[in-house]
Amino acid sequence: MNLRNFTLPLNLTTVVRGKTACTPDVTTCSWSCNGCLAPDDASTCPNKDDWGITFDDGPTIYTPPLLDYLKSKNIKATFFVVGSRVIDNPDMLRRIYAEGHQLAVHTWSHTMLTSQTNEQVIAELWWTATAINNTVGAWPKYMRPPYGDIDDRVRGIVRALGMRAVLWIEDTNDWELGEKQTTTHFTPESITATVQGWVANKTNMSVGPITLQHDLYQQSRDLAISSVIPLMSTVYAPKPVSDCLGDMSPYLGVPPKAIAAAASSAAPTASATPAPAPAAAGTSASPSANAKASSAATVKGISPATFSLALLVVVGAVLF
């Protein structure tokens, strides 16, 4: 995808919001502020027997055992990956793609998109998609905003980039297990009980769930393997989000047959390289922090440390 072909909608507001700046504004469809879903936001599967299984924030050192388990059960999932971790773990990303899972964008630095300028939102999405494309040869059509933080302005940019936002209807809150939150009481037992409730409530559902899970921590990965997936699979058919939505082309410009052929021949060339430890509680991976892991890690010769400057130059050429 060539960014020079990209244009922002003329009526796109430049007002920067943020989760802490939410106000009762009925004119703005903000999922993070007022729970509003746009018509093209995906949060459920149309078929009530399907389950859109997703994992956010990888790839990390905890991803390979999860892939082993999914492979043993012949389950395909959607992985919403963080761009800065993609360039640190390219072989791991190749394995995810080669084993038939869907790759999607989860921004470059896991930031709240409504708090970013238009140019910053473009950078977060475009550079992550570029990193994925340069690694596996596929440009993702789907994205998930970190924290579910999206409003009409951000959606306008997402749509202009040819992407579709994916949210969720059920949240495991499994990330809390890894961050040892002191203000909440999520435990493996409490999360398992919650998932058992979803399973029991299936008969009352008219649509299938898209759920939120993470391969960011060992605890969240272990819970997925020991509890969440076995329980949900008793009543739902787990599948990637694109499949549950009936979209057999989850990448832009790549037909389904080409995806299958590429996946079958895209075996990893080396063992997955260990990723840097996930960010500590209350922090997020940033381009500058992740770039320190490898001075050789680049995206087509453009280092993460200079991506903002390069993006501003390109966006300037496009918009002005």
N, C-alpha and C positions, 0 to 999 in steps of 0.2 A: 504494500500500500504506500502510495506516494503522498506525503503530507502536503505537497504543493497543490494537490487537488482538493484539499480540505478547506471548507469555509464554514464559519459560524453562522447560524441563523441571524438574520438582521435584527430580529426583535428579542434577541437573547439579553436578559438583564445582566448587568455586571455587579449586582449587589452580592457581596460575599456574606454568607450566613455562618452558621456553626451551631453545634448542638447546644452550647451554653447560651446562644442568643435566640433561642426559639421564642416566638411570640404567637398569640392566637391570630393566624393569618389564613383566612379561608380561601384566599385567592391563590395561595401557593400550595402545590401538592408535595408535601415533604413527609416522607415515610418516617424519618427519624424524629420529626417534631410533632406531627399530628396523625401518624399512621396511615397517611394517604397513599394508595397505590395508583399509579398511572395504568391505563389500559394495557400498555405493552410491558409493564413490570411482571416478571415471572416469579410467583411465590408458591404455586401449586402445580400438580400434574393433572391434566384434564381427566385421565382415567383414574378412578378411585382405587384401583388395585395396584397402581404404580407408585414407586417411591423414588424421588430424585435425591440420591445420596451424594453429598458434597463434603469436601474437606478444604479448609482454608489455611493460608499462611505459610505453606511450604514452598519448595521442597526443603526438608530438614533432615537431620541424621535419623529422625524417627520415622521417616517415610518408608524406607525399604521393607521393614517387617510388615507394615500395613499392606504394601503391594504384594508381598508373599502370601498373606492371608487372603486378600481379594482374589489373587490368581488361583489359590487352592479351592475357592468357592465359585470360581467362574463369574465373579461379580465385576462389573465395570462401574466406575464412579466419575464424578466431575471434580477436578482439582483446580481451585482458584488460587493461582500462584502469585507470589510477590516477586516483582521484577528483579530486585536486588539479590534475591536468593536464587533466582534462575541462573544468573551469570556466575554465581559461586558454585552451583551444582548442575552443570549442563548435562552430565551423564545420567543423573537421576531424572532430569526432565525427559531425556530421550527414552529412558525406561518406561516412565509413566505413559508416554505417547505410544511407544512400541507395543505395550501390553493392552492397548485399546481403550484407555481411559480418555476422557475429554479434558482438554486444557483450556482454562479461561483466565481472564485478567482479574487480579485483585490489587491493582495499583503497584507503583514502584516502591513506596515507602510506608504503606499502610497508614495513610493519613486520612483525616476527615475531609472529604472532598468539598463539602459545603463551606469549609473555612478557607479554601484555596481560590486563587484568581482563575479566570478562564484559562490563561496560559499554563498555569500550574496543573490544572485538571487535565489539560491536553497532554502535558508532559508525563504525568503519572500513568495515563492510559496508553499513550502511544509508545512510550519507551518500553513498557512492559510487554506490549504486543510485539514490538520489534525484537526484543530479547527472545521471546518464545519462537517467533518466526525464524530468526537466524539460527536457532538451535535445532528445531525439528522441521522447519519448512512449512509451517501452517500458521495463518493469521487468525487468532480467536475472534469469534463473533459475539461471545458472551463475556460479561464482566459482573463482578459483585463489589459494591461499594463497601469499604471497611466500616464496621459498626452499623451497616445498613444506612449510612448517612448519605441521603440523596434527596434532591429537590428538583424543581422544574428546570432551573438553570443548568445543573449538572446533567440532568437527563437530556437537555438539548445538545450538549457536547457529546454525550454518549451516542445519541442517535446520529449526529453529524459524522461521527467516526465509523458509522455502520455497525455499532454494537447494540446489544440489548442487556438491560439490567436484570439481574437475578437476585431476589431476596429469599425469604423463607417463611414458612408458616409454623415450624416447630424448631426450637432452639435447645440444644442439649446443655448449653453453658459449660461444656467440658473444658474450655480453656481455663476456667477458674481453678480447676484441679492443679494445673501447672503453676499458677501464679500465687497459690496459697493466700487467697483473699481472706482478710480478717473481718470484713464487714458482711460477708455472706456465708451461707452454710451449705454450699454444694459439696457433696461427697459422692464417691462412686455409687453408694447405696441409694442416695436420694435421686441421683440422675437415672439410675436403673429403674427406680420406682416411677419416675416421670415417663420414661419410655414405655413401661408396662401399661401406663395409663393411655398413651397414644394407641397402643395395640388394642386395648380393650375398647377404645372409642371408635375403632375403625368402622364398625357397622353404622355409625351415625354420620360418617363423612360422605360427601358427594363428590369429593375430589381427592387425589392422592397428595401426600405431603412432600414438600421440598424441605429438607432438614439442614441444620447448620452444625457441622462438626469440624474438628481441627486435627491436623497432623503436626502441630507445632510443638507439642510436649509428649513425653513418654506416657504420662498419665492419661491424656486424651486419646492417644493411639491405643493404649491397652484396653481402655473402656470400650472403644469401638469394636475391638476384636472379641472381647470377652462377653459383652453385654448388648450394646446397641444394635449391631448388625445381626447377631443371632436372633434377637427378639423381633426386630422389625421384619426380618425375612420370613417369619412364620405367617405373616398375613399380607405382606407386600412383595412386589417384584422390584428389587433394587435395580436402578439403572441410571446412567448419566442424565443430567438435566435436559440436554438437547433431545435425547431419546424419549424422555417422558413427555416432552412438548411436541413430539412428532416431527422434529427437525433432524433429518439425516445428514445435514451439511453444517456441522458446528463451526466450520472455519470459512472465512471469506475467500471466495475465488477458488476453493478446492472442492471438486465434486466428490461424492461418497466413495466411488470406486478408487479414486486416486488416494483418498485417505486410507482405505483398507490396504492398498498396495504399499503405501509408504510405511504404514505401521508394521506390516509384516516383514519389511526389510530393514527397519530402523533399529536393529538390536544395538544396545549400548556398546561402545567400543572399549569401555574400561569399567572397573568397579566404581560405584558411586563415591564421589569425593565427600568426606565429612564436611558438613556445613558449619559455619560459625554458630555458637550457642545462640538460641533465640534471645531477643531483647528481654531485659528484665521487666518486671511488673511496672506498668505505668509508662513504658517507653515503647517505641516502635522502631523497626529497622528503617534506616535512612540511606539514601544513596551514598553519602560520605562515609557512614559507618561501615556499610557492607563493602564499599570499595577498598577499604583497608585490608580486607582479607586476602586480596590478590591484586597486585599492581598490574598483572598481565590480563586480568579479566576485562574485556571490552565488548562493546556491541558494535560490530562492523568497524572496529578501529576507533570508536568514540567511547572514552572512558566515562563511567558513571559520574565521576567528579566534575566533568565538563558538560554533562547533558543539559543542564539548565541553560547555560549560555548558548549552546548550539540550538536548543529549542527556541529561545527567544529570537535568534537570528532568523530561523526558518519561519516562525510564526509571524515575525515582522514582515517578511517577504510576502506572506500569504494575505495578511489582513490589511496591509497599508500600501 
